[in-house]
Every structure is written in structure tokens, then in C-alpha cells.
Amino acid sequence: MLFGRIGWVELVLVLVLALIIFGPGKLPEVARALGKSLGEFKKATKEGTEDREDPDKGARC
């Protein structure tokens, strides 16, 4: 598992690179968009698992 081994040094390096690439003015905008995307992804996966748990939920005649 690759992502389980990311330490604080690597995280700081990624944040510094993001700051260099996007700049201080654009970085909050990028972080906001990333947060919204992750929230929508979590919501979609939660809805998907709920549908899978009860497949006959809306299929009754």
C-alpha cells in the first residue's frame, strides 16, 4: 500500500510544490475545488454502498 507510507516530510514537500506551481492566490481555490470533489466522491460511494446493501429497495411492483 503506497499511500500508507506518506510521512509528514513528503506531505510538506507536496504542499510546497503545490504552492510553487499554483501560487498563493490560486492555492485556496484549488484546495476548495479538491475538497468539494472529495465530498462528492464520498457521497456517491456512500449512496452506492447503500444501494448495494438493499437491491430490492425500489424494485417492488
ABEGO torsion letter per residue (X at the ends): XAAAABBAAAAAAAAAAAAAAAEAAAAAAAAAAAAAAAAAAAAAAAAAAAAAABAAAAABX
